[in-house]
Amino acid sequence: MQLERSRCTAPQAECLRGGEVTNILAVLEEKTYLDDWAASVLADPVSKEPRRLEDFSFIDGVLDARVYLRSSAGFKEWADGQAHYEQWESSSAGYRDSIEAYLREIEYDAEVYSHFDLSAPIIDVGGGSGTVREFLAESAEYLSVDPFIEAPHQIPPSKAAAYRCLSRPLNFVAGMAEFLPVRSETFRTVHMRSMLDHVQVRELAVMEAWRVLEPGGSLLVGLSLGGTPYGGSGAREPLTRRLRTWVGAGLRRIITREKDHHVWRPRLQDLVVLLEENGFDVGEPFWQSEWKGRVVYIMGTKRLKIPRSA
């Protein structure tokens, strides 16, 4: 297995906030930075040894701790999917750059974060620009780790207008779920929403979540499942609704030539097994009502050690 640390460069970006176009790089220090707490939890993403800010490289002010598995199976599929996601996210393609669409997203996500308690310190793996902060206390210690290094910069105007949290400073590091650049047993909550089905090595990502959690800490995973409805658990939804979903998805891909960039389509039991085999006691699933049995959230509690078969 060959590891490759990132050496890329990033373009400048602009963002519209409050009706005023602002060069993000001009206000980078106050918008995307690492405060003293975030700087104190940094580690080498491979050795896991504690590191200081000066031990890392920076791209346009953002700490770059990405490590790639270019010669390992699945890299091309991951890289293609990541490029698609970055374009989709920065262009607001899924929301038609509509404030109303983002406000609707906030509304239907609120039930999830009313149901689960996310105790700080929190690491948001694949957290992008940190929109989950909309549901956290402003004082919560929070760090977003995402391979999309431009995530804090390339925020669509409508998204910035809808999410109040995006006007606040963000602790952000460019990094990979499989190689988290933080110290062990540092966080009380690991948040993984809509990302485990996109990573190159999901087992390693879950093992990293286990490593960085304090004993008894929590991992919250949100995921769109295969075998729907309800992840193949046996529950049924009306045939007409299933037909509309299948036909609509198929036509959209034919018309737009859109490729499914998910690298994993687990059923509910697949997700439970993944967490249990990598050190977590899994609680009851919570089905997000907006998605009618297609999106589940599961919280796992860190066990004292990961079981290993002979």
N, C-alpha and C positions, 0 to 999 in steps of 0.2 A: 504494500500500500504506500503510495507516494503522496506526501502532503505538499501543498503549494500555498504559500502565504501571498495575500493580495499585493499587487504592485500597480494597480490601475489608477487612472485619473478621472476626475468628474467634471462635467461642464457647469457653468454658472446657471442660475435659475432665478426666475422672478415669481412673486406670489402677490395676489391681490388680497389685502386685508382692510376691512372697514372702508372700502371705496377708494383706497389709495394704493397704487402700484409701488411696491417697495423692493429694492434689490436685496434679496435675502442675505447675500454675503456681507452686506454693509451692517446688518444687525445680527450676524451669526452668533456672536458671543452671548447675546442675551436670549436668543431663540433656541439654539441647539448647543448645549454645553454639558459638561460633567461637573456637578457640584462636588464639594469636599467629600460627602458621603459616597457618591458614585465612584470617585477617583480612588477611594480607600478600599474598594472591593475588587479592583481589577487584578487579573492574573493572566499568565501566558495561556493562550487557548489550547496548547498542546501539552506542555509540561505541568500546567496548573500551578506553577510557582507564582507567588505574589509579584506583581509588577507595578511600577509607577508610570505616570503619564508619559514621562520622557522616554520610556522604553518602547513606545509604540510609534508607528507612523501615522500621519494625519493627512487627510485629503480635504481641502477646503474647510479646515477646522474640525472635521469629523474624525474621531479615532477609528482606524481601520484595522480590525483584528480578524479579518476573514481568512479562512483556511479551506482550500479546495481539494477535493479528492478526484482530480482530473483523470487519473488512470484507472479508477475503480468503476465497477458496474453501476450503471444508472446515472452517470454524470451528465451525459448529453441530454437525457430526458429531463433531468432536473434543470439544467442550464436553459433549455428551450422554454420550459415552463416558467422559470424565473424571469426571463426576458419578456415573456407575454404578460406576466403579472405586473412588472414594472411599468410597461406601456399602458396597461389597463388602469392601473392605479393613478398614474400621473395625468392621464387624459380624462379621468372620470367617465370612462366608457360605459360602465355599468349603471351610472346614475344620470346620464345625459346632462351632466354638470348642473343638476337641479338641487337647489337648497331644500326643496320640499322632500326630495328623495332621501337626502341625508338626514333630515329631521325625522322622517319615517323610520329610518334605520335606528336612530337613537331611541325612538319610542318602542320598537319591538325588541331591542336589546336590553332595555331597562329591566324587563322581567327576569332576565338571567342573573343580573347583578343585584337584584333584590333577593333572589333565592340563595345565592352563594355569598359567603363572606370572604373577601380577599384581604387577608391580613398582611400588612407591610412588615418588612421590606418585600417588594414585589419585583420579579423579573418577568418581563413580557417578551417571550421568545417568538420572533416573527411579528413583533408589535408595531412595526412601521412607525408612523408619526405619533403613536401613543394615544389613540382615540379612546381606549378603555379608561383613561383618566377621567373621562366625562362622568364616570360612576364612582370615582374614588375621592376621598378627602384631598383637598389641595396640599395638605401637609404630608401626605403619604410618601414614603421613600419608594421611588419607582425608577426602573431602568428598562428601556426598550433595546433589544438586540435584534437586528435584522440585516440580512445581506444586501438589501436595497439601500445603498449608502446615501442616495438622494431623497429618501423617504421624508426627512424633516423639511426638505427644501421644496420639492415638487408637489405641493398641496394644492389641489384644485380650488379656485376661489369660492365655489359654493360650499365645499367641505369646510374650508376655513371659517366661513360665515355661520355654518350650522353648529359646529363643535366649539363650544366656548373654551374647552381645555387647550385648543391649538394656539391660543393667544398667550399661553404660559410657557416659560422655559421648559425644555425637555432634556432629560438625561438619555442620551442615545449613543450606541456603539454599533458600528457595522461589524457583524459577526455571524457565525453559523450556529444552528441549533446543535449540531454534532460536536462543536468545539466552543463551548461558551467561555468567553474570556473573563471569567469571574472566579473568585475564591470558593472553595468548598464550604458547605454548611453556613451559607451567608444569608439566605432568603427564607421567609416564612411561606411565600406563595410563588409558584411558577405558573404563569398563564400562557396557554397555548391555544389560540383560537384560529381555526381555519388554516392550519399550517402543517399538521402531522401528515396530511395526505399529499403534501408537496415536497417534503424533505427527501434527500437522497438515501439516508440510512436512518429509518425511524427508530430502530432499537437503540442506536447510539444516542439519538436525541432524547429519548426517555431516560436512558441511563445518566445523561448529563443533567437532566432535571432532578433526578434522585440525588446526584452528587452535590448540587448547589443548595439543596434544601436543608434546613435545620432538621434535627430529629423530630418527627411528628408533623413536619411541614406538609403543605398541600399542593397538589398539582391539579389545575383545572384545565380540562381539554374540551374544546368545542369543535364539532366535526360534522360535515355532511356525509351521511352513510350510504353505502350501497345496500342492496336488498330491501329498499324502502317499500312500504312505509315501516317506520319504527325499526329500521335496521334488520329486517328479517326476523323480528321477534315473534311473529305470528299474528300481530294485529293487522287489520285490514282497513282500507279506505275505499270509498265508492269507486266502482269500475270506471265510471265516466270521468272522474277526476284523474285516475291513473292514466287513462287514454289521452286526456288533454295534456298531461305532463309529458308523456313519452312522445306524442306527435309533435308537440310544440318544441321540445328540445331537439328532436331530429330535424325538423324543418329549419330551425335556427342555424344548426350546424351546416346544413346543405346550402342555405342561402348565403351565409357569411363565410363558409369554408372554415368555420371555427373548429379547432382541435381541442379535445379534452386534455388539459394539461395536468390533471390529477395523476400522481404516480401510484396511488393506492386508493382502492374503493372498498373499505372494510365494512363488514356487517357489524352489528353491535357486539356480538361475541368476540369477533376478531380484536376489536378495540379493548375490550375487557381483558382478554388474554395478554395482549401486548403490555398493558399496565401491570397486571398481576405478576407476570414473569420477570418484570424488571423492577420489583421492589415496592409495589403500591397495593394497599388495601383499597378496593374500589367501592364507592357508595352507589346509591340508586341513580339511575339515569334521569336527567331532566330534559324533556322534549320542548324545544322552543316552539311556541304555539303558531307563530307566523308561518312556519315551514311545514306544518301538517305531517309530522312524523318523519321528516327528512333530516333535521338537524338536532343533534343531541349534545348535551354537556354532561360530563362525568368528572367528579372530583375524587382523586386518589390521595390517600394519606401515606406518607413515607414510612415504610417498615425499617427496622434497625439494620437489616442487611438484605442484599439482593440474593434470592435463592439461586444456586447454581447446580445443575445436574452433573452427575459424574461423567 
